[in-house]
Amino acid sequence: MPTKHAVPAILTASLALTGCSGIQFNSSLEPYVEDRIKTKMVREYSIAEIDQYNATTLGFVDASYCQERMDERKASKSQLVSDLKLRTKNLGGNGLVVEACGTGAIPGCYSFMECRGVAYSVPERKGDSIPPTTASNAF
């Protein structure tokens, strides 16, 4: 025979299990994953490569990072280029030409880096499933 504590525990457990059937789990990783997917949809081109396409210029994009404390991550070109790709995607683009990246001395920053580029809408051409820079490096 169940004890007087077992019945409420079983009742509580069954209510918790049935009550969770419609629960949706959200995490702080969702924006990160969404941004990573968006940046993968933007190809980086050189100026010579973008000239081979009938691309539409969407505008200038820039990104910068200031390392304010020693225990923070340092500025990196790859992270800033990812930020440029995200900004390009948010403008409706799928192509990016990085024009310049550089470091500088800014008061209050242990390290500072800035990158600038141009966002493009690039029409897909037959056989363009692999970005040109990746295809040329594959061999």
Secondary structure, DSSP 8 states (H G I E B T S, - for coil): ---TTHHHHHHHHHHHHHHGGG-----THHHHHHHHHHHHTSEEE-HHHHTTTT-EEEEEEEEEEEE-STTS----HHHHHHHHHHHHHHTT-SEEEEEEEEEE--TT-SEEEEEEEEEEE----TT-SS-HHHHHH--
